[in-house]
């Protein structure tokens, strides 16, 4: 893809054009610095009616609803929603396990496509984008900015970051909850090979800070099927010891553990109001993002 001086292997111009037709919207009120397309916790002057409140001395008389006065003999002022921009913070897991891929594409490559496309869409609509790449601590930490030139920095980091080291997603998410006091859209892209209870604590911490949370959990098809037919040496891509075993002897235990992990994830994302997407990386990333964008658009329209 080449646009505005950018040329990145993980961006596709045709996909960006199609996805740009649907805005990236927040599910909750944001606190931005300029006017935008996202709801604000403050009242403003948009065309979307919010509520009535009683008139108090000093209110602008132009906002008094005289029809309401005629019906009730009391003065009421119309309040309207304020619209603002948002801060989108992309958190990409770059630990060793994200380097796995059985069909020519690894999870980290798929994560680059998701993160890079979301960054482009957000900046194109006037929102600020930041990036944190997570493995042994923060591999990269780029604060959110909204100018198009900043986007090339985000792309450069995404393209150069490799999968390596142990997962440090949990402490980094807690750190982000403390350092990002202003409401933001936090998008986490990871295979989530950590204890679901620990992740639950992270997302509750972020929700306490009133962030809008989204999680893309990535799986390779081989991790879902686990249909190996002969003895295999399994390597821990995050530094643990290798294990040589017959997969047919451990397949039942593997699937039980995977299902238990999935059920625990489903429960905590429901409790923490996370916009959760479980993604098989053999699926088109464009379709995954289109479903994500359309789902948020429909939710906003239903309010």
LINDA-V705481 format. One record per pair of residues at least 24 apart in sequence whose ideal C-beta (glycine too) atoms are under 10 Angstrom apart, sorted by the first residue. I is the first residue (numbers start at 1). GAP is how many residues later the second one is. D is the distance in whole Angstrom. If there is no record, write none. Layout:
<<I,GAP,D> <I,GAP,D>>
//
This chain:
<<1,115,9> <1,116,10> <1,119,9> <1,154,10> <3,117,9> <3,121,10> <3,145,10> <3,148,10> <4,116,10> <4,144,6> <4,145,9> <4,147,8> <4,148,8> <5,143,10> <5,144,9> <5,146,10> <5,147,7> <6,110,9> <6,114,8> <6,142,9> <6,145,7> <6,146,6> <6,149,6> <6,150,10> <7,148,9> <7,152,10> <8,104,8> <8,105,10> <8,108,6> <8,112,9> <8,144,9> <8,147,5> <8,148,9> <8,150,8> <8,151,6> <9,100,9> <9,103,8> <9,104,9> <9,107,10> <9,150,7> <10,99,7> <10,100,9> <10,101,9> <10,102,4> <10,103,5> <10,104,9> <10,105,8> <10,106,5> <10,107,8> <10,145,8> <10,148,7> <10,149,7> <10,275,9> <11,101,9> <11,102,8> <11,105,5> <11,106,7> <11,108,10> <11,109,7> <11,144,8> <11,147,10> <11,148,10> <12,101,8> <12,104,10> <12,105,8> <12,273,9> <12,274,8> <14,272,9> <15,98,9> <15,102,7> <15,105,10> <15,269,9> <15,270,8> <15,271,4> <15,272,10> <15,274,8> <15,275,9> <16,100,9> <16,101,7> <16,104,6> <16,105,7> <16,108,8> <16,270,9> <18,268,7> <18,271,10> <18,272,8> <19,98,7> <19,99,9> <19,101,9> <19,102,6> <19,105,10> <19,266,10> <19,267,7> <19,270,6> <19,271,6> <19,273,10> <19,274,7> <20,97,10> <20,100,8> <20,101,6> <20,104,6> <20,105,8> <20,273,10> <21,269,9> <21,272,9> <22,99,9> <22,267,9> <22,268,7> <22,270,9> <22,271,4> <22,272,6> <22,273,10> <22,274,9> <22,275,6> <23,98,8> <23,99,10> <23,101,10> <23,102,6> <23,104,10> <23,270,7> <23,273,8> <23,274,7> <23,277,9> <24,62,8> <24,64,7> <24,93,10> <24,94,7> <24,97,5> <24,98,6> <24,100,9> <24,101,7> <24,103,7> <24,161,8> <24,163,10> <24,265,9> <24,268,9> <24,269,6> <24,272,7> <24,273,9> <25,61,9> <25,100,9> <25,160,9> <25,187,9> <25,268,8> <25,270,10> <25,271,5> <25,272,6> <25,273,10> <25,274,8> <25,275,5> <25,276,9> <26,58,9> <26,59,10> <26,60,5> <26,61,10> <26,62,9> <26,101,9> <26,157,8> <26,158,9> <26,159,5> <26,185,10> <26,186,5> <26,188,10> <26,270,8> <26,274,8> <27,158,8> <27,185,5> <27,186,9> <27,187,9> <27,246,8> <27,248,7> <27,268,10> <27,269,6> <27,272,6> <27,273,7> <27,276,9> <28,58,10> <28,155,7> <28,157,9> <28,179,10> <28,182,7> <28,183,8> <28,184,5> <28,185,9> <28,245,9> <29,52,9> <29,53,9> <29,55,8> <29,57,10> <29,154,7> <29,181,8> <29,183,9> <30,53,9> <30,54,6> <30,55,7> <30,56,4> <30,57,7> <30,58,10> <30,97,9> <30,152,9> <30,153,5> <30,154,7> <30,155,8> <30,180,9> <30,181,10> <30,182,8> <31,53,7> <31,54,10> <31,55,9> <31,56,8> <31,150,9> <31,151,5> <31,152,5> <31,153,9> <31,179,9> <32,50,10> <32,51,9> <32,52,4> <32,53,4> <32,54,6> <32,55,7> <32,94,9> <32,95,8> <32,96,8> <32,114,9> <32,150,9> <32,151,9> <32,152,10> <33,51,8> <33,52,7> <33,54,9> <33,95,8> <33,113,8> <33,149,9> <34,49,10> <34,50,7> <34,51,5> <34,92,7> <34,93,10> <34,94,10> <34,112,8> <35,47,8> <35,48,6> <35,49,6> <35,50,7> <35,91,9> <36,46,10> <36,47,6> <36,48,5> <36,49,3> <36,50,7> <36,89,8> <36,90,6> <36,91,7> <36,92,10> <36,110,9> <37,46,6> <37,47,9> <37,48,8> <37,49,9> <37,88,7> <37,89,8> <37,90,9> <37,263,9> <38,44,10> <38,45,6> <38,46,6> <38,47,7> <38,48,5> <38,87,10> <38,89,8> <38,145,10> <38,147,9> <38,174,9> <38,262,9> <39,42,6> <39,43,8> <39,44,7> <39,45,8> <39,47,10> <39,261,8> <39,264,8> <40,41,7> <40,42,4> <40,43,6> <40,44,4> <40,45,10> <40,46,10> <40,143,9> <41,41,8> <41,43,9> <41,142,8> <41,169,8> <42,39,9> <42,40,5> <42,42,8> <43,34,10> <43,35,10> <43,36,5> <43,37,6> <43,38,7> <43,39,6> <44,35,9> <44,36,6> <44,37,7> <44,38,3> <44,39,7> <44,40,8> <45,35,6> <45,36,9> <45,37,7> <45,38,9> <46,34,5> <46,35,5> <46,36,6> <46,37,5> <46,38,10> <47,33,7> <47,34,9> <47,36,10> <48,32,6> <48,33,4> <48,34,9> <48,35,8> <48,255,10> <49,29,7> <49,30,8> <49,31,6> <49,32,8> <50,28,8> <50,29,5> <50,30,6> <50,31,5> <50,32,9> <51,25,10> <51,26,10> <51,27,8> <51,28,5> <51,29,9> <51,30,10> <52,24,5> <52,25,7> <52,26,6> <52,27,7> <53,24,6> <53,25,9> <53,26,6> <84,43,10> <84,99,10> <85,37,9> <85,40,8> <85,41,6> <85,42,5> <85,43,7> <85,61,7> <86,36,8> <86,39,9> <86,40,9> <86,41,5> <86,42,7> <86,43,10> <86,58,9> <86,60,10> <86,96,10> <86,97,8> <86,98,7> <86,99,5> <86,126,8> <87,35,9> <87,40,7> <87,41,5> <87,42,8> <87,43,7> <87,56,9> <87,57,4> <87,58,9> <87,59,8> <87,93,8> <87,95,6> <87,96,8> <87,97,4> <87,98,7> <87,99,9> <87,124,9> <88,30,7> <88,31,7> <88,33,9> <88,34,4> <88,35,9> <88,39,6> <88,40,7> <88,41,5> <88,42,7> <88,43,9> <88,56,7> <88,58,10> <88,96,7> <88,97,5> <88,98,8> <88,99,7> <88,124,9> <88,126,10> <89,39,9> <89,40,8> <89,41,5> <89,42,8> <89,43,7> <89,53,9> <89,54,9> <89,55,6> <89,87,7> <89,90,10> <89,91,6> <89,95,5> <89,96,7> <89,97,5> <89,98,7> <89,99,9> <89,117,10> <89,122,8> <90,24,9> <90,25,5> <90,26,9> <90,28,6> <90,29,6> <90,32,9> <90,39,7> <90,40,7> <90,41,5> <90,42,7> <90,43,9> <90,52,9> <90,54,9> <90,64,8> <90,68,9> <90,95,9> <90,96,8> <90,97,5> <90,98,8> <90,99,7> <90,124,10> <91,24,9> <91,39,9> <91,40,8> <91,41,5> <91,42,8> <91,43,6> <91,47,10> <91,78,8> <91,81,7> <91,82,7> <91,85,7> <91,95,7> <91,96,7> <91,97,5> <91,98,7> <91,99,8> <91,123,10> <91,124,9> <92,24,10> <92,39,7> <92,40,7> <92,41,5> <92,42,7> <92,43,10> <92,47,9> <92,48,9> <92,65,9> <92,66,7> <92,69,7> <92,71,10> <92,95,9> <92,96,8> <92,97,5> <92,98,8> <92,124,10> <93,39,10> <93,40,8> <93,41,5> <93,42,7> <93,70,8> <93,74,7> <93,75,9> <93,76,6> <93,79,9> <93,95,8> <93,96,7> <93,97,3> <93,98,7> <93,99,8> <93,100,9> <93,101,9> <93,123,10> <93,124,10> <93,125,8> <94,38,10> <94,39,5> <94,40,6> <94,41,5> <94,42,9> <94,44,10> <94,45,5> <94,46,8> <94,64,10> <94,67,5> <94,68,7> <94,69,5> <94,70,7> <94,71,8> <94,73,10> <94,74,10> <94,95,10> <94,96,9> <95,38,10> <95,39,7> <95,40,5> <95,41,8> <95,44,9> <95,68,6> <95,69,7> <95,70,6> <95,71,6> <95,72,4> <95,73,7> <95,74,8> <95,95,8> <95,96,8> <95,98,8> <95,99,10> <95,142,8> <95,143,6> <95,144,10> <96,39,8> <96,40,10> <96,66,10> <96,67,6> <96,68,6> <96,69,6> <96,70,7> <96,71,8> <96,97,10> <96,139,9> <96,140,8> <96,141,4> <96,142,4> <96,143,7> <96,144,10> <97,38,10> <97,66,7> <97,68,10> <97,69,9> <97,70,7> <97,93,9> <97,94,6> <97,95,10> <97,96,5> <97,121,10> <97,123,10> <97,126,9> <97,139,8> <97,140,5> <97,141,6> <98,36,10> <98,37,8> <98,63,10> <98,64,9> <98,65,4> <98,66,9> <98,69,9> <98,91,9> <98,92,7> <98,93,6> <98,95,9> <98,120,8> <98,139,8> <98,140,10> <99,63,8> <99,64,4> <99,65,7> <99,138,6> <99,139,10> <100,63,8> <100,91,8> <100,118,10> <100,119,10> <100,120,6> <100,122,8> <100,123,7> <100,135,9> <100,137,6> <100,181,10> <101,62,10> <101,119,6> <101,120,10> <101,121,9> <101,180,7> <101,181,10> <102,118,5> <102,119,6> <102,120,4> <102,121,8> <102,123,9> <102,179,9> <102,180,9> <103,117,7> <103,118,6> <103,119,8> <103,178,8> <103,179,6> <104,178,10> <105,115,9> <105,176,6> <105,177,8> <105,180,10> <106,57,7> <106,112,10> <106,114,8> <106,175,8> <107,56,8> <107,82,9> <107,83,9> <107,84,6> <107,111,5> <107,112,8> <107,113,6> <107,116,9> <107,172,9> <107,174,6> <108,25,10> <108,50,10> <108,53,8> <108,54,7> <108,55,4> <108,56,10> <108,81,9> <108,83,10> <108,110,9> <109,54,9> <109,172,8> <109,176,10> <110,79,9> <110,106,9> <110,108,6> <110,110,9> <110,169,8> <110,170,10> <110,171,4> <110,172,9> <110,173,9> <110,175,6> <110,178,9> <111,47,9> <111,50,10> <111,52,9> <111,78,5> <111,79,8> <111,80,9> <111,105,8> <111,107,6> <111,168,10> <111,170,9> <111,174,9> <112,43,9> <112,46,5> <112,47,7> <112,49,8> <112,77,9> <112,173,10> <113,45,9> <113,76,10> <113,168,9> <113,171,10> <113,172,4> <113,173,9> <113,175,9> <113,176,9> <114,73,8> <114,75,5> <114,102,6> <114,104,8> <114,163,9> <114,165,8> <114,167,10> <114,171,6> <114,172,10> <114,174,7> <114,175,7> <114,178,9> <115,39,8> <115,40,10> <115,42,10> <115,43,6> <115,46,10> <115,72,8> <115,74,6> <115,101,9> <116,35,9> <116,38,8> <116,39,6> <116,42,5> <116,43,8> <116,169,10> <117,168,7> <117,169,8> <117,171,10> <117,172,6> <118,67,9> <118,69,6> <118,71,9> <118,96,9> <118,98,10> <118,171,7> <118,174,9> <118,175,9> <119,31,9> <119,32,6> <119,35,5> <119,36,7> <119,39,8> <119,68,10> <120,28,10> <120,31,7> <120,34,9> <120,35,8> <121,168,8> <121,172,8> <122,24,8> <122,29,9> <122,32,10> <122,63,8> <122,65,9> <123,24,8> <123,25,6> <123,26,10> <123,27,7> <123,28,5> <123,31,8> <124,24,8> <124,27,9> <127,57,10> <127,58,8> <128,56,9> <128,57,10> <129,24,10> <129,25,6> <129,56,10> <129,58,10> <130,24,8> <130,46,10> <130,50,9> <130,54,8> <130,56,10> <131,24,9> <131,26,6> <131,27,7> <131,30,9> <131,56,10> <132,25,10> <132,40,7> <132,41,9> <132,43,9> <132,44,7> <132,47,10> <132,48,10> <132,54,10> <132,56,9> <133,24,7> <133,25,8> <133,27,10> <133,28,5> <133,29,10> <133,30,10> <133,39,10> <134,27,10> <134,31,9> <134,33,8> <134,34,6> <134,35,6> <134,36,10> <134,37,9> <134,38,5> <134,39,8> <134,41,10> <134,42,9> <134,54,9> <134,55,10> <134,56,8> <135,26,9> <135,27,9> <135,28,7> <135,29,6> <135,30,4> <135,31,7> <135,32,7> <135,33,6> <135,34,9> <135,37,9> <135,103,9> <136,28,8> <136,29,4> <136,30,6> <136,31,9> <136,32,6> <136,102,10> <136,103,10> <137,28,9> <137,31,6> <137,34,8> <137,35,7> <137,38,9> <138,30,8> <138,33,10> <138,34,6> <138,37,8> <138,38,9> <139,24,10> <139,25,8> <139,26,8> <139,29,9> <139,33,10> <141,31,9> <141,34,10> <141,35,9> <141,38,9> <143,36,10> <143,37,10> <144,36,9> <144,38,9> <144,40,7> <144,41,10> <163,74,8> <163,75,9> <164,73,9> <164,74,9> <164,75,9> <165,72,10> <165,73,7> <165,74,7> <166,27,10> <166,70,10> <166,71,10> <166,72,5> <166,73,6> <166,74,9> <167,24,8> <167,25,9> <167,26,6> <167,27,6> <167,71,6> <168,26,9> <169,24,9> <169,25,6> <169,29,9> <169,30,7> <169,33,8> <170,24,6> <170,25,8> <170,28,5> <170,29,7> <170,31,8> <170,32,6> <171,27,9> <171,31,9> <172,30,9> <173,25,9> <173,26,8> <173,28,9> <173,29,4> <173,30,8> <173,32,7> <173,33,7> <173,40,10> <174,24,10> <174,27,8> <174,28,6> <174,31,6> <174,32,9> <175,27,10> <175,30,10> <176,26,9> <176,29,9> <176,30,7> <176,33,9> <176,35,9> <177,24,10> <177,25,7> <177,26,9> <177,27,9> <177,28,4> <177,29,5> <177,30,9> <177,31,7> <177,32,5> <177,34,8> <178,27,8> <178,31,8> <179,30,10> <180,26,8> <180,29,7> <180,31,7> <181,28,7> <181,29,10> <182,27,9> <182,28,9> <182,29,9> <183,26,7> <183,27,5> <183,28,6> <183,29,7> <184,25,9> <184,26,9> <184,27,5> <184,28,7> <184,29,10> <185,26,7> <185,27,5> <185,28,8> <185,29,7> <185,90,9> <185,111,10> <186,25,5> <186,26,7> <186,27,5> <186,28,7> <186,29,9> <186,88,10> <187,25,9> <187,26,8> <187,27,5> <187,28,8> <187,29,7> <187,88,9> <187,105,9> <188,25,8> <188,26,7> <188,27,5> <188,28,7> <188,29,9> <188,86,9> <188,88,10> <189,25,9> <189,26,8> <189,27,5> <189,28,9> <189,29,7> <189,88,10> <189,90,9> <190,25,8> <190,26,8> <190,27,7> <190,28,7> <191,25,10> <191,26,7> <191,27,5> <191,28,7> <191,29,8> <191,32,8> <191,88,10> <191,90,10> <192,24,9> <192,25,5> <192,26,8> <192,27,9> <192,69,8> <192,70,10> <192,73,7> <192,86,9> <193,24,10> <193,30,10> <193,44,10> <193,45,8> <193,68,9> <194,67,10> <195,66,9> <195,69,9> <196,64,9> <196,65,6> <196,66,9> <196,67,9> <196,68,4> <196,69,5> <196,70,9> <196,71,8> <196,72,6> <196,73,9> <197,67,7> <197,71,8> <198,70,10> <199,65,9> <199,66,8> <199,69,7> <199,70,9> <199,73,9> <199,75,9> <200,64,8> <200,65,9> <200,67,8> <200,68,4> <200,69,9> <200,71,7> <200,72,7> <200,74,10> <201,67,9> <201,71,10> <202,66,10> <202,70,9> <203,65,7> <203,66,7> <203,68,9> <203,69,4> <203,70,9> <203,71,6> <203,73,10> <204,64,9> <204,67,8> <204,68,6> <204,69,10> <205,67,10> <206,66,8> <206,68,9> <207,64,9> <207,65,5> <207,66,6> <207,67,8> <208,64,10> <212,61,9> <212,62,9> <212,63,8> <212,84,9> <213,56,8> <213,59,7> <213,60,7> <213,61,5> <213,62,7> <213,63,9> <214,60,7> <214,61,4> <214,62,8> <214,63,8> <214,78,7> <214,82,9> <215,50,9> <215,54,7> <215,57,9> <215,59,5> <215,60,7> <215,61,5> <215,62,7> <215,63,9> <216,59,9> <216,60,8> <216,61,5> <216,62,8> <216,63,6> <216,69,10> <216,72,7> <216,73,9> <216,76,8> <217,44,10> <217,45,9> <217,48,7> <217,52,9> <217,59,7> <217,60,7> <217,61,5> <217,62,7> <218,59,9> <218,60,9> <218,61,5> <218,62,8> <218,63,6> <218,70,10> <219,39,9> <219,43,10> <219,59,7> <219,60,7> <219,61,6> <219,62,7> <219,63,9> <219,64,10> <220,60,8> <220,61,6> <220,62,8> <221,59,6> <221,60,7> <221,61,5> <221,62,9> <222,60,10> <223,31,9> <223,35,8> <223,57,9> <223,58,10> <224,31,9> <224,34,8> <224,38,10> <224,54,10> <224,56,6> <224,58,9> <225,26,10> <225,30,10> <226,24,9> <226,25,6> <226,26,10> <226,28,5> <226,29,7> <226,32,8> <227,24,8> <228,26,10> <275,24,9>>
//
